[in-house]
Amino acid sequence: MSIHFALVRSHLESAEFFRCRKNTFDSQSNLCNGSSAVSIAKANTLRKVPNSNTKKPNFTLTHLSKRPPVDIQFIDLKYSVPEGRRRGYKTILKGVNGKFKSGELTGIMGPSGAGKSTLMNILAGYKTSNLEGSVLINGKERSQRRFRKMSCYIMQDDCLSPHLSVMEAMTVSANLKIGKSVSHSDKKAIINEVLEILGLQDCLNTASVCLSGGQRKRLSIALELVNNPPVMFFDEPTSGLDSSSCFQCLCLLKSLARGGRTIICTIHQPSARLFEMFDNLYMLAEGQCIYRGPVTNLVPFLSSMGLNCPSYHNPADYVMEVACGEHGDYVQKLVVAVNAGRCNTALSKALEATGQKLIAKETMPMKPNGECLNLPNGSSKNPGLVPPTCTTSLLDSSENLTQDKHGFPTSGFHQFLVLFMRSVCIIFRDKTLTRLRLVAHFIIGVLIGAIFYGIGNNAAKVMSNAGCLFFTVMFMMFTAMMPTILTFPLEMSVFVREYLNYWYSLKAYYFAKTLADVPFQIILTTCYIVGVYFITDQPLDATRFFMFLLIAVLTALVSQSFGLLVGAAFNIESGVFLGPISTVPMVLFSGFFAKLEDIPFYFQWLPYLSYVKYSFEGTMVAIYGLNRSKLVCNRDYCHFKYPSAFLDEMSLKGDMLTYFIDIGVLSGLFVFLRIVAYFVLRIRLFQNR
């Protein structure tokens, strides 16, 4: 009996095994032939039971501005990069052609080094040098400035300000990207609408650094969606995400494309489930196009070229293997076939042979939580999921896509105010930049006061007091310079994303970023000087105190400007090394370690290039100059009982003219270094284009 039962059970398990294998084979066969497997997956999964009886409504982006659809066409694009001196140029793109239409999700694939990121950067307008060919917008020549206004580039790494919450980041984006014609209430409605659509309502007050990978990606999209750009570029949007987050991200991109936008993204090697969600594929290999057209046409095209994709194989993996040459040298044959237009005929021939009709695939857009989603492009007239046509409200806007209109949505002063407030907010929330500097000023002030307590009026300790004053100058210099060396390198990725997406001008960002820290630096310097000045018993004269304070503040501001210059010119590693090293000659020629008369004649011009020399000289004038009365001497003999004798020993003058010269030089250096840092940042920004 038990033997008979075991045989029956074995027979049933075998039948079930072959039935599952058959279903799996059929689904893989359909997938490999370009058909969607979403319906099969939905049929085999259990129905989701909602947690409540309240059904969530489908949201539409009705508050966004209406923008016309954009078709991008590129003709014979060639791009090369220099390989070094006397080595010529290396060609990255070799005359590629293509057209990306609105309302479609297009993926650019290819092996590493095939040129997909380069093509993306060229289409986005980030690469303009060493470029041949033309890029057309709706059939007309593209204007770079105009195109940057209506497109956005969402990079692979989510470049977000870590100290801002989701709502704060969205508010900054709306204030910068939406003009004054939109009221504050309408901007708030746009923000809430976009956040609701992207599923970020539950983390409004969460800092960006605390978001998950999928939430950070959606926030990056939300920041650019507030002004409803008709063209959106994505560089590896699924990088660093798990399979579920990848599917949600592509569902979102699909929904955005169904709203009439032109969505273009590079993708490395998607799964079969993700690959079938794309409408079009642009495949690159060795800088040339080996396939362009619908995803459903890929397998028939490869079959017509003698490359048969196995039914159990992911078409994305198979075409990547072909591009890498694993199935033979087919790259040039595919390039010739693509240029001959065989991509457009392969699918129709395959369907004619089977007697099927070509039916456009429609994928239901979904919200990040898996619900259906409708995203018309700023239109309330198209609530459905019908792909946009010439009769939709996408063409309600009379916006000229090719005319070069100068200016940003907001004025330069408004940009400065928004960025200034954001920078101040970041400074107060940055523990490293704010709290550590405050603690350092307090601890060093207490230490200096304890070591040099009450020596300011002691004639026997004039050299020690001079060392105390010189250390104060040094402390002001380094505490102001070192944090600002990191200012631009740490925020360069955020700045590049926002600037290239046309949020604001370089001038507005630079002045806001550099001026935001000036009040904070002045307050820290003042607190330190007030404590050290009176603890060390410097002369109780209001004029001398404010002269000394002014020198200290100008020294801190000049050092801060020098740090900004170093940070704008170099990366973090180079800046942190070159910043302190470059101050060594300035300190050496400051006049404290070596008198100006003792310096060799061929080096006597170098002290005039050191701003530390003017800081130290101005400090000595403020403390010991201006005919200060004799000091208190508690010994039998004090060589520097008269302050003028000490100034003569240091080869310094104690008149007011010298002090004004020092103030003028430091003020001029402050302005000069700020201007130079601006142009260095500008050069660095455009050198990679």
C-alpha positions as CSV (number, residue, x, y, z in Angstrom):
1,M,0.0,0.0,0.0
2,S,2.8,2.4,0.9
3,I,4.7,1.5,-2.3
4,H,1.6,2.3,-4.4
5,F,1.1,5.6,-2.6
6,A,4.7,6.6,-3.2
7,L,4.4,5.8,-6.9
8,V,1.2,7.9,-7.3
9,R,2.9,10.8,-5.4
10,S,6.0,10.5,-7.6
11,H,3.8,10.6,-10.7
12,L,1.9,13.7,-9.6
13,E,5.1,15.5,-8.7
14,S,6.6,14.7,-12.1
15,A,3.5,16.0,-13.9
16,E,3.6,19.2,-11.8
17,F,7.3,19.6,-12.6
18,F,6.8,19.3,-16.3
19,R,3.7,21.7,-16.1
20,C,5.8,24.3,-14.3
21,R,8.7,23.8,-16.8
22,K,6.2,24.3,-19.7
23,N,4.8,27.5,-18.2
24,T,8.3,28.8,-17.5
25,F,9.4,28.0,-21.0
26,D,6.3,29.7,-22.5
27,S,6.8,32.8,-20.5
28,Q,10.5,33.0,-21.3
29,S,9.7,32.4,-25.0
30,N,7.2,35.3,-25.0
31,L,9.7,37.5,-23.2
32,C,12.5,36.7,-25.6
33,N,10.2,37.5,-28.5
34,G,9.5,41.0,-27.1
35,S,6.1,40.5,-25.5
36,S,5.3,41.8,-22.1
37,A,5.1,39.3,-19.2
38,V,3.4,41.7,-16.8
39,S,0.0,40.2,-17.5
40,I,1.3,36.7,-16.8
41,A,2.9,37.8,-13.6
42,K,-0.3,39.5,-12.5
43,A,-2.4,36.5,-13.3
44,N,-0.2,34.2,-11.2
45,T,0.0,36.5,-8.2
46,L,-2.6,36.8,-5.4
47,R,-4.9,39.8,-5.4
48,K,-3.7,42.4,-3.0
49,V,-6.1,43.0,-0.1
50,P,-6.2,46.7,0.9
51,N,-5.6,47.6,4.5
52,S,-8.7,49.9,4.6
53,N,-11.9,50.4,2.6
54,T,-10.8,53.9,1.6
55,K,-9.6,53.8,-2.0
56,K,-6.7,56.2,-2.7
57,P,-7.5,58.4,-5.7
58,N,-5.2,58.7,-8.7
59,F,-3.4,62.0,-8.7
60,T,-2.6,64.1,-11.7
61,L,-0.1,66.9,-12.1
62,T,-2.6,69.6,-12.8
63,H,-0.8,72.4,-11.1
64,L,2.4,72.2,-13.2
65,S,3.0,74.6,-16.0
66,K,2.2,73.3,-19.5
67,R,5.2,72.6,-21.7
68,P,5.3,71.5,-25.3
69,P,6.6,68.0,-26.2
70,V,10.1,67.7,-27.4
71,D,11.6,65.3,-29.9
72,I,15.4,65.1,-30.0
73,Q,17.2,64.1,-33.1
74,F,21.0,63.8,-33.5
75,I,22.7,63.5,-36.8
76,D,26.3,62.1,-37.4
77,L,27.6,62.9,-33.9
78,K,31.3,62.5,-33.5
79,Y,33.1,63.1,-30.3
80,S,36.8,62.8,-29.4
81,V,38.9,63.5,-26.4
82,P,42.6,64.4,-26.3
83,E,45.0,61.7,-25.1
84,G,47.8,64.0,-24.1
85,R,50.6,65.9,-25.7
86,R,51.6,64.6,-29.1
87,R,49.3,61.7,-28.8
88,G,46.4,63.0,-30.8
89,Y,42.7,62.4,-30.0
90,K,40.7,59.3,-29.1
91,T,37.3,59.0,-30.8
92,I,34.5,58.1,-28.5
93,L,31.5,58.4,-30.8
94,K,31.9,57.6,-34.5
95,G,29.0,59.2,-36.3
96,V,25.9,58.0,-34.5
97,N,22.4,58.9,-35.5
98,G,19.0,58.6,-33.8
99,K,15.8,60.2,-32.7
100,F,14.2,60.1,-29.2
101,K,10.5,61.0,-29.2
102,S,8.3,62.4,-26.6
103,G,6.0,60.1,-24.7
104,E,8.5,57.3,-24.8
105,L,11.0,55.8,-22.3
106,T,14.3,55.3,-24.1
107,G,17.2,53.3,-22.7
108,I,20.8,53.7,-23.8
109,M,22.8,50.6,-23.3
110,G,26.3,49.4,-24.1
111,P,29.4,47.8,-22.6
112,S,31.8,49.9,-20.5
113,G,33.5,52.4,-22.8
114,A,30.9,52.2,-25.5
115,G,30.1,55.9,-25.2
116,K,26.6,55.8,-23.6
117,S,27.4,58.4,-20.9
118,T,29.2,60.5,-23.5
119,L,26.1,60.5,-25.7
120,M,23.9,61.3,-22.8
121,N,26.1,64.3,-21.9
122,I,26.1,65.6,-25.4
123,L,22.4,65.4,-25.7
124,A,22.0,67.1,-22.4
125,G,24.3,69.9,-23.5
126,Y,27.1,69.2,-21.1
127,K,29.7,68.3,-23.7
128,T,30.3,70.9,-26.4
129,S,34.0,70.9,-27.2
130,N,35.6,68.5,-29.8
131,L,32.1,67.7,-31.1
132,E,30.9,67.3,-34.6
133,G,27.4,66.8,-35.9
134,S,24.1,68.4,-35.0
135,V,21.4,68.0,-32.4
136,L,17.9,69.0,-33.5
137,I,14.9,69.9,-31.3
138,N,11.6,69.3,-33.0
139,G,13.5,69.4,-36.3
140,K,15.3,72.7,-35.7
141,E,18.8,73.5,-34.6
142,R,19.1,73.4,-30.8
143,S,19.9,76.5,-28.7
144,Q,22.1,75.4,-25.8
145,R,20.8,78.0,-23.3
146,R,17.2,77.4,-24.2
147,F,17.5,73.7,-24.1
148,R,19.0,73.8,-20.6
149,K,16.0,75.6,-19.4
150,M,13.5,73.0,-20.5
151,S,15.6,69.9,-19.7
152,C,17.0,68.3,-16.5
153,Y,19.8,65.9,-15.9
154,I,19.5,63.5,-12.9
155,M,22.9,62.0,-12.2
156,Q,23.8,58.5,-11.0
157,D,24.8,59.7,-7.6
158,D,22.0,61.5,-5.8
159,C,23.5,64.9,-5.3
160,L,21.4,66.3,-2.4
161,S,22.1,68.7,0.4
162,P,22.4,66.4,3.4
163,H,21.3,69.0,6.0
164,L,18.0,69.9,4.3
165,S,14.7,68.1,4.8
166,V,12.6,67.0,1.9
167,M,10.2,69.9,2.2
168,E,13.0,72.4,2.5
169,A,14.8,71.1,-0.5
170,M,11.5,71.2,-2.5
171,T,10.8,74.7,-1.4
172,V,14.3,75.9,-2.5
173,S,13.8,74.2,-5.8
174,A,10.3,75.8,-6.3
175,N,11.6,79.2,-5.4
176,L,14.4,79.0,-7.8
177,K,12.8,77.2,-10.8
178,I,9.4,78.8,-10.8
179,G,9.0,82.5,-11.7
180,K,7.4,85.2,-9.7
181,S,4.2,84.9,-11.6
182,V,3.3,81.9,-9.5
183,S,2.1,82.8,-6.0
184,H,3.4,81.2,-2.8
185,S,0.2,79.2,-2.4
186,D,0.4,77.8,-5.9
187,K,4.1,76.8,-5.3
188,K,3.1,75.0,-2.2
189,A,0.3,73.2,-4.1
190,I,2.8,72.2,-6.8
191,I,5.2,70.9,-4.1
192,N,2.5,68.9,-2.3
193,E,1.3,67.5,-5.6
194,V,4.7,66.3,-6.7
195,L,5.5,64.8,-3.3
196,E,2.2,63.0,-3.2
197,I,2.7,61.6,-6.7
198,L,6.2,60.4,-5.9
199,G,5.3,58.9,-2.5
200,L,7.4,61.2,-0.4
201,Q,4.6,62.6,1.9
202,D,5.7,60.4,4.8
203,C,9.2,61.9,4.9
204,L,8.6,65.6,4.5
205,N,10.6,66.5,7.6
206,T,13.3,63.9,7.1
207,A,16.8,65.1,6.3
208,S,18.1,64.0,2.9
209,V,21.0,62.1,4.4
210,C,18.5,59.9,6.3
211,L,16.5,58.8,3.3
212,S,16.7,55.4,1.7
213,G,18.2,54.9,-1.8
214,G,14.8,54.8,-3.5
215,Q,13.6,57.8,-1.6
216,R,16.7,59.8,-2.5
217,K,16.2,58.9,-6.2
218,R,12.6,60.0,-6.1
219,L,13.5,63.2,-4.3
220,S,16.1,63.9,-7.1
221,I,13.3,63.5,-9.6
222,A,10.9,65.6,-7.5
223,L,13.3,68.5,-7.3
224,E,13.5,68.7,-11.1
225,L,9.8,68.1,-11.7
226,V,8.5,71.3,-10.1
227,N,8.8,73.3,-13.3
228,N,7.7,70.3,-15.5
229,P,10.6,69.9,-17.8
230,P,9.6,68.1,-21.1
231,V,13.0,66.4,-21.4
232,M,14.5,64.4,-18.6
233,F,17.9,62.6,-18.6
234,F,18.8,59.9,-16.1
235,D,22.3,58.5,-15.7
236,E,22.0,54.9,-14.3
237,P,18.7,55.6,-12.4
238,T,18.7,52.0,-10.9
239,S,22.3,52.1,-9.7
240,G,22.6,51.1,-6.0
241,L,18.9,50.0,-5.7
242,D,17.4,46.6,-4.9
243,S,15.2,44.8,-7.4
244,S,12.0,46.2,-5.9
245,S,13.2,49.8,-5.8
246,C,14.5,49.4,-9.4
247,F,11.1,48.3,-10.6
248,Q,9.4,51.2,-8.8
249,C,11.9,53.6,-10.2
250,L,11.3,52.5,-13.8
251,C,7.6,52.5,-13.2
252,L,7.9,56.1,-12.3
253,L,10.0,56.9,-15.4
254,K,7.4,55.1,-17.5
255,S,4.6,57.1,-16.0
256,L,6.6,60.3,-16.6
257,A,7.1,59.4,-20.2
258,R,3.4,58.5,-20.6
259,G,2.7,62.1,-19.5
260,G,4.3,63.3,-22.7
261,R,7.9,63.8,-21.6
262,T,11.0,62.6,-23.4
263,I,12.7,60.3,-20.9
264,I,16.2,59.2,-21.8
265,C,18.3,57.1,-19.4
266,T,21.5,55.0,-19.5
267,I,21.2,51.6,-18.0
268,H,24.0,49.1,-17.5
269,Q,22.4,45.6,-17.6
270,P,18.7,45.4,-16.6
271,S,16.8,42.3,-15.7
272,A,14.2,40.9,-18.1
273,R,11.5,42.5,-16.0
274,L,13.1,45.9,-16.2
275,F,14.2,45.6,-19.8
276,E,10.7,45.0,-21.1
277,M,9.5,48.3,-19.5
278,F,11.4,50.4,-22.0
279,D,9.7,51.6,-25.1
280,N,12.9,52.1,-27.2
281,L,16.5,50.9,-27.0
282,Y,19.6,52.6,-28.3
283,M,22.5,50.1,-28.2
284,L,26.1,51.2,-28.5
285,A,29.3,49.3,-29.1
286,E,32.7,50.7,-29.8
287,G,31.2,54.2,-30.2
288,Q,28.7,53.0,-32.9
289,C,25.0,52.1,-32.8
290,I,24.3,48.4,-33.3
291,Y,20.5,48.7,-32.7
292,R,18.0,51.5,-32.4
293,G,14.2,51.0,-32.2
294,P,11.5,49.4,-30.1
295,V,12.5,46.9,-27.5
296,T,10.0,44.4,-29.0
297,N,11.9,44.6,-32.3
298,L,15.3,43.6,-30.8
299,V,15.0,39.8,-30.9
300,P,13.6,39.7,-34.5
301,F,16.3,42.0,-35.6
302,L,19.0,39.9,-34.1
303,S,17.4,36.8,-35.6
304,S,17.5,38.4,-39.1
305,M,21.2,38.9,-38.6
306,G,21.8,35.2,-37.6
307,L,21.9,35.8,-33.9
308,N,19.1,33.7,-32.3
309,C,18.4,34.6,-28.7
310,P,17.7,31.4,-26.6
311,S,14.2,31.3,-25.2
312,Y,15.6,31.1,-21.6
313,H,17.9,34.1,-22.1
314,N,17.4,37.7,-21.1
315,P,17.5,39.7,-24.4
316,A,19.3,42.5,-22.6
317,D,22.1,40.1,-21.5
318,Y,22.2,38.5,-25.0
319,V,22.6,41.8,-26.9
320,M,25.2,42.8,-24.3
321,E,27.1,39.6,-25.1
322,V,26.8,40.4,-28.8
323,A,28.2,43.9,-28.2
324,C,31.1,42.5,-26.3
325,G,31.9,40.0,-29.2
326,E,31.1,36.8,-27.3
327,H,29.1,35.4,-30.2
328,G,31.6,36.5,-32.9
329,D,32.5,39.7,-34.7
330,Y,29.1,41.0,-35.5
331,V,29.5,44.7,-34.4
332,Q,30.3,46.1,-37.8
333,K,27.6,43.9,-39.5
334,L,25.1,45.3,-37.1
335,V,26.2,48.9,-37.6
336,V,25.8,48.5,-41.4
337,A,22.4,46.9,-40.9
338,V,21.3,49.7,-38.6
339,N,22.5,52.4,-41.0
340,A,20.6,50.6,-43.8
341,G,17.3,50.8,-41.8
342,R,16.9,47.1,-41.2
343,C,15.8,47.7,-37.6
344,N,12.5,49.0,-38.8
345,T,11.7,46.1,-41.1
346,A,12.8,43.1,-39.0
347,L,9.7,43.1,-36.7
348,S,7.2,43.6,-39.5
349,K,8.6,40.7,-41.4
350,A,8.6,38.5,-38.4
351,L,5.0,39.3,-37.6
352,E,3.8,38.9,-41.2
353,A,5.4,35.4,-41.2
354,T,3.3,34.4,-38.1
355,G,0.1,36.3,-39.3
356,Q,0.1,38.6,-36.2
357,K,-0.6,42.2,-36.1
358,L,1.7,44.8,-34.7
359,I,0.1,46.1,-31.5
360,A,1.7,48.8,-29.4
361,K,2.5,47.7,-25.9
362,E,1.0,49.7,-23.1
363,T,2.3,49.3,-19.6
364,M,0.2,50.6,-16.7
365,P,2.1,53.3,-14.9
366,M,2.4,52.7,-11.2
367,K,3.0,54.7,-8.1
368,P,6.0,53.8,-6.0
369,N,3.8,51.7,-3.7
370,G,2.5,49.7,-6.6
371,E,-0.7,51.5,-7.4
372,C,-1.7,52.9,-10.7
373,L,-0.5,56.4,-11.6
374,N,-1.5,59.0,-14.1
375,L,1.0,61.7,-14.9
376,P,-0.2,63.9,-17.7
377,N,2.3,66.6,-18.5
378,G,0.7,69.5,-16.7
379,S,-2.7,68.8,-18.2
380,S,-6.0,68.2,-16.6
381,K,-7.6,67.4,-19.9
382,N,-5.9,64.1,-20.3
383,P,-6.7,62.1,-17.2
384,G,-6.3,58.8,-18.9
385,L,-3.2,56.8,-19.9
386,V,-3.5,57.4,-23.6
387,P,-0.1,58.2,-25.1
388,P,0.1,62.0,-25.9
389,T,-0.7,63.0,-29.5
390,C,-1.0,66.3,-31.3
391,T,-4.5,66.8,-29.9
392,T,-3.5,66.7,-26.2
393,S,-2.9,69.7,-24.1
394,L,0.8,69.3,-24.4
395,L,0.6,71.7,-27.3
396,D,-1.4,74.3,-25.4
397,S,1.8,76.1,-24.6
398,S,3.0,78.6,-27.1
399,E,6.5,78.3,-25.8
400,N,9.3,78.6,-28.4
401,L,11.7,75.8,-28.0
402,T,14.4,77.1,-30.3
403,Q,14.5,80.8,-29.5
404,D,17.4,81.8,-27.2
405,K,15.9,83.6,-24.3
406,H,18.3,85.0,-21.8
407,G,17.6,85.1,-18.1
408,F,16.4,82.7,-15.4
409,P,12.9,82.3,-14.1
410,T,13.8,84.4,-11.1
411,S,16.0,87.5,-10.8
412,G,19.6,87.4,-9.6
413,F,18.8,89.1,-6.3
414,H,16.0,86.6,-5.6
415,Q,18.4,83.7,-6.4
416,F,21.0,85.3,-4.0
417,L,18.5,85.6,-1.2
418,V,17.2,82.0,-1.5
419,L,20.7,80.6,-1.8
420,F,22.0,82.8,1.1
421,M,19.2,81.6,3.4
422,R,19.9,78.0,2.4
423,S,23.7,78.4,3.1
424,V,23.0,79.9,6.5
425,C,20.7,77.1,7.4
426,I,23.3,74.5,6.3
427,I,26.1,76.3,8.3
428,F,24.0,76.2,11.5
429,R,23.2,72.5,11.0
430,D,26.7,71.4,10.0
431,K,28.3,70.2,13.2
432,T,31.8,70.0,11.8
433,L,31.7,73.5,10.3
434,T,29.9,75.3,13.2
435,R,30.2,73.5,16.5
436,L,33.8,72.4,16.2
437,R,34.9,75.8,15.2
438,L,33.1,77.4,18.1
439,V,34.6,74.8,20.5
440,A,38.1,75.4,19.0
441,H,37.9,79.2,19.5
442,F,36.8,78.7,23.1
443,I,39.4,76.1,24.1
444,I,42.3,77.9,22.4
445,G,41.2,81.2,23.8
446,V,41.2,79.8,27.3
447,L,44.6,78.1,26.7
448,I,46.2,81.4,25.4
449,G,44.7,83.3,28.3
450,A,46.1,80.9,30.8
451,I,49.6,80.9,29.3
452,F,49.9,84.6,28.6
453,Y,47.9,85.9,31.5
454,G,48.5,89.6,32.3
455,I,51.7,90.1,30.2
456,G,50.4,92.8,27.9
457,N,51.7,95.7,30.0
458,N,54.8,94.0,31.3
459,A,58.0,95.4,29.9
460,A,60.0,92.3,30.8
461,K,57.7,90.0,28.7
462,V,57.4,92.0,25.5
463,M,58.7,89.2,23.3
464,S,56.4,86.7,24.9
465,N,53.5,89.1,24.3
466,A,54.6,89.6,20.7
467,G,54.5,85.8,20.4
468,C,51.0,85.8,21.8
469,L,49.9,88.4,19.3
470,F,51.5,86.6,16.4
471,F,49.9,83.3,17.5
472,T,46.6,85.1,17.5
473,V,47.2,86.1,13.9
474,M,48.2,82.5,13.0
475,F,45.1,81.1,14.7
476,M,42.8,83.5,12.9
477,M,44.5,82.5,9.6
478,F,44.2,78.7,10.0
479,T,40.7,78.5,11.6
480,A,39.3,80.7,8.8
481,M,41.2,79.0,5.9
482,M,40.9,75.3,6.6
483,P,37.1,74.9,6.7
484,T,36.6,77.0,3.6
485,I,39.1,74.8,1.6
486,L,36.5,72.1,1.9
487,T,33.5,74.4,1.0
488,F,33.5,74.0,-2.8
489,P,34.9,70.4,-3.1
490,L,32.3,69.0,-0.7
491,E,29.4,70.8,-2.4
492,M,30.7,70.6,-6.0
493,S,28.4,67.7,-7.0
494,V,25.3,69.5,-5.7
495,F,26.4,72.8,-7.3
496,V,27.1,71.2,-10.7
497,R,23.7,69.4,-10.7
498,E,21.8,72.5,-9.9
499,Y,23.8,74.9,-12.1
500,L,23.6,72.6,-15.2
501,N,19.9,72.2,-14.6
502,Y,19.6,75.9,-14.8
503,W,18.5,76.6,-11.2
504,Y,20.6,79.8,-10.8
505,S,23.6,81.7,-12.1
506,L,27.1,81.1,-10.9
507,K,27.4,84.7,-9.5
508,A,24.3,84.2,-7.3
509,Y,25.7,80.9,-5.9
510,Y,29.2,82.2,-5.4
511,F,28.2,85.4,-3.6
512,A,25.6,83.6,-1.5
513,K,28.0,80.8,-0.5
514,T,30.9,83.1,0.3
515,L,29.0,85.8,2.1
516,A,26.9,83.4,4.2
517,D,30.0,82.5,6.3
518,V,31.3,86.0,6.7
519,P,29.0,87.1,9.6
520,F,29.7,83.8,11.4
521,Q,33.5,84.2,10.9
522,I,33.3,87.8,12.2
523,I,31.3,86.8,15.3
524,L,33.8,83.9,16.1
525,T,36.8,86.2,15.7
526,T,35.3,89.0,17.8
527,C,34.5,86.6,20.7
528,Y,38.0,85.2,20.6
529,I,39.7,88.6,20.5
530,V,37.5,90.0,23.3
531,G,38.5,87.2,25.6
532,V,42.2,87.1,24.8
533,Y,42.6,90.8,24.7
534,F,41.4,91.5,28.2
535,I,42.8,88.3,29.8
536,T,46.3,89.0,28.6
537,D,46.0,92.6,29.9
538,Q,46.5,94.4,26.6
539,P,46.2,98.3,26.8
540,L,42.7,99.3,27.9
541,D,42.2,101.8,25.1
542,A,39.1,101.6,22.9
543,T,41.0,102.9,19.9
544,R,43.7,100.3,20.2
545,F,41.2,97.5,20.9
546,F,39.2,98.2,17.8
547,M,42.3,98.6,15.7
548,F,43.5,95.2,16.9
549,L,40.0,93.7,16.3
550,L,39.8,95.1,12.8
551,I,43.2,93.6,11.9
552,A,42.1,90.2,13.3
553,V,38.8,90.3,11.3
554,L,40.5,91.3,8.1
555,T,43.1,88.5,8.6
556,A,40.3,86.0,9.0
557,L,38.5,87.2,6.0
558,V,41.6,87.2,3.8
559,S,42.5,83.7,5.0
560,Q,38.9,82.6,4.3
561,S,39.2,84.0,0.7
562,F,42.5,82.3,0.2
563,G,40.9,79.0,1.4
564,L,38.0,79.5,-1.1
565,L,40.5,80.1,-3.8
566,V,42.4,76.9,-3.0
567,G,39.1,74.9,-2.7
568,A,37.9,76.2,-6.0
569,A,41.1,75.4,-7.8
570,F,41.8,71.9,-6.4
571,N,40.1,68.8,-5.2
572,I,39.9,67.8,-1.5
573,E,43.1,65.9,-1.3
574,S,45.2,68.5,-3.1
575,G,43.5,71.4,-1.3
576,V,44.1,70.1,2.2
577,F,47.8,69.6,1.4
578,L,48.5,72.8,-0.6
579,G,46.5,75.1,1.7
580,P,48.7,74.8,4.8
581,I,51.9,74.4,2.7
582,S,51.3,77.6,0.8
583,T,51.1,79.5,4.1
584,V,54.5,78.5,5.2
585,P,56.4,81.1,3.1
586,M,53.8,83.7,4.2
587,V,54.6,83.0,7.8
588,L,58.3,82.9,7.2
589,F,58.3,86.3,5.7
590,S,55.9,87.9,8.1
591,G,58.6,89.8,10.0
592,F,58.3,87.9,13.3
593,F,60.9,85.1,12.7
594,A,63.3,87.2,10.7
595,K,63.5,90.9,10.6
596,L,63.1,92.5,7.2
597,E,66.6,93.9,7.3
598,D,68.1,90.5,7.9
599,I,66.5,88.9,4.8
600,P,68.9,88.6,1.8
601,F,68.4,91.3,-0.7
602,Y,67.2,88.9,-3.4
603,F,64.3,87.9,-1.2
604,Q,63.4,91.3,0.3
605,W,60.5,91.7,-2.1
606,L,58.8,88.5,-0.9
607,P,57.5,89.9,2.4
608,Y,55.3,92.4,0.5
609,L,53.5,89.4,-1.0
610,S,52.6,87.9,2.4
611,Y,49.4,89.1,3.9
612,V,50.6,87.8,7.3
613,K,53.3,90.5,7.2
614,Y,50.6,93.2,7.0
615,S,48.5,91.5,9.7
616,F,51.5,91.2,12.1
617,E,52.6,94.8,11.4
618,G,49.1,96.2,11.9
619,T,48.8,94.3,15.2
620,M,52.1,95.7,16.5
621,V,51.1,99.2,15.5
622,A,47.7,98.8,17.4
623,I,49.4,97.5,20.5
624,Y,52.8,99.2,20.7
625,G,52.6,102.0,18.2
626,L,51.0,105.5,18.2
627,N,53.5,106.8,20.9
628,R,52.3,104.4,23.6
629,S,53.6,105.3,27.1
630,K,56.2,103.3,28.8
631,L,55.4,99.8,30.1
632,V,55.5,98.5,33.7
633,C,58.9,97.1,34.6
634,N,59.2,94.8,37.6
635,R,62.9,94.1,37.2
636,D,66.0,96.1,37.6
637,Y,66.4,96.6,33.9
638,C,63.8,96.2,31.0
639,H,65.2,96.7,27.6
640,F,61.8,97.3,26.0
641,K,60.4,99.5,28.7
642,Y,59.5,102.0,25.9
643,P,57.4,100.4,23.1
644,S,59.1,102.4,20.4
645,A,62.3,100.6,21.2
646,F,60.7,97.3,20.6
647,L,59.2,98.5,17.2
648,D,62.7,99.7,16.2
649,E,64.1,96.3,17.2
650,M,61.5,94.6,14.9
651,S,62.2,97.1,12.1
652,L,58.6,98.3,12.3
653,K,57.0,101.7,12.2
654,G,54.4,102.7,14.7
655,D,52.6,105.6,13.0
656,M,48.9,105.6,11.8
657,L,49.9,105.8,8.1
658,T,51.5,102.4,8.4
659,Y,48.4,101.0,10.0
660,F,46.2,102.5,7.2
661,I,48.4,100.9,4.6
662,D,48.1,97.5,6.3
663,I,44.3,97.9,6.4
664,G,44.2,99.0,2.8
665,V,46.3,96.1,1.6
666,L,44.3,93.5,3.6
667,S,41.0,94.9,2.3
668,G,42.3,94.9,-1.3
669,L,43.6,91.3,-0.9
670,F,40.1,90.3,0.4
671,V,38.4,91.7,-2.7
672,F,41.1,90.5,-5.1
673,L,41.1,86.9,-3.8
674,R,37.3,86.7,-3.9
675,I,37.3,87.8,-7.5
676,V,40.1,85.4,-8.5
677,A,38.3,82.6,-6.7
678,Y,35.1,83.3,-8.7
679,F,36.9,83.1,-12.0
680,V,38.8,80.0,-11.0
681,L,35.5,78.3,-10.1
682,R,34.1,79.4,-13.4
683,I,37.1,78.0,-15.3
684,R,36.9,74.8,-13.4
685,L,33.2,74.5,-14.1
686,F,33.6,74.9,-17.9
687,Q,36.9,73.0,-18.4
688,N,35.1,69.6,-18.7
689,R,32.6,70.7,-21.3
